[in-house]
């Protein structure tokens, strides 16, 4: 009973804080920014949460007001504004921009079905296969979601491989009915870029976006990025910061695996705040930026759209990215962290960015989740797992005596005892599944949820293993003994 109560509390706790948000004030867009306070906030938060490195850039108008690196990029290297990091789902905005460029060239019509550009494109529903348009994928309202697609591909799979695999994807809403964030939809768009442009997605982004924006520390190839000092990625294990190799999923390059630096993303933010123009280089026609920022269910083309706030950002297994635009203030904020962990993504990184945002925009709000740290949450979890491990080992070692004790019990008591072995871990898994859905804010299937745990929270995955497998083993063993007649009433 003690174990079950602790498990419930552990996984209910994060949900209490996930609905917190802060509104943007109407402060003077030309007010002076206290960069001393900004530095103090970031360094203090890094110490509190154990964040290895952060890179920051602040833009106003056509200028970079401030750039700075904090902490380490790993292997004794300092973090700098030029250090490349993985930028996660911010990659989607680059894919959307590529589509917008092809639209202006008359090579793409987003109102047409995907099959107009990829004739063999299929999902599990034949009618939807013919109906889903590029616009549906851009706005995440195709009816597809991770909940309807559970296939796991190897990291080296190509963009075409994942698009062909979508033949197994089931609709979870009618096409066009609502927004359901779907990473693989942007992989389809990346393949459209290849089919229409005649270039690989990587070459297209380099030639038509990175080069015009003078993004000299941005990459599609991790080998090249490492040669330019790609930051080490970090995760956590029971609150302790640990270096971890960042996987590179080739097939999801256009959805979440581009690499860039704070300075380069500042160039990008300046362009996005100035009709897609950076130092005279125009990525789109004068009104083209409005296409990117036109929302359907709150989402444009690769950007979330809110009143006076346009943003996306992203999270990889070992990195976290914020790119936020404030059009009325003509301000852009880029914040990159080389720490990736599920609780960091929703506590420490949001807390750090919230404070940065308050200082830059002249707000007096408290940052979200102030005082909460995945570091001590992890330490508490580690102590709990240690106690749970001892408890489970003790139970398994005592399993050999169960037949003797159970021989004195009634049939109903035996059944209740076996049921408990299955009930406790099942309740634990159900809570975890529910919490993962709460963290991500959209429906995902069980396979995807377990994959998320392994990728983003290895310690919680270990907790799941310790908290469930021994109970299931004990329950199955007891059930086998009863069915085999090895537990007999005492004489």
Buried (B, 14 or more C-beta within 10 A) or exposed (E): EEBBEBBEEBBEEBEEEBEBEBEBEEBEBEEEBEBEEBBEBBBEBBEBBBBBBBBBBBBBBEEBBBBBBBBBBBEEBEBBBBBBBBBBBBBBBBBBBBBBBBBBEEBBEBEEBBBBBBEEBBBBBEEBBBBBBBBBBBBBBBBBBBBBBBEEBEEEBBBBBBBBBBEEBBBBBEBBEEBBBBBBBBBBBBBBBBBBBEBBBBBBBBEBBBEBBEBEBBBBBBEEBEEBBBBBBBBBBBBEBEBBEBBBBBBBBBBBBBBBBBBBBBBBBBBBBBBBBBEEEBBBBEEBBEBBBEBBEEBBBBBBBEEEBBBBBBBBBBBBBBBBBBBEBBBBBBBBBBBBBBBBBBBBBBBBBBBBBBBBBBBEBBBBBEEBBBBBBBBBBBEBBEEBBEBBEEBBEEBEEBBEEBBEBEEEEBBEBBEBBBBBBEBBBEBBBBBBBBBBEBBBBEEBBBBBBEBBBBBBBBBBEBBBEBBBBBBEBBBEBBEEEEBEEEE
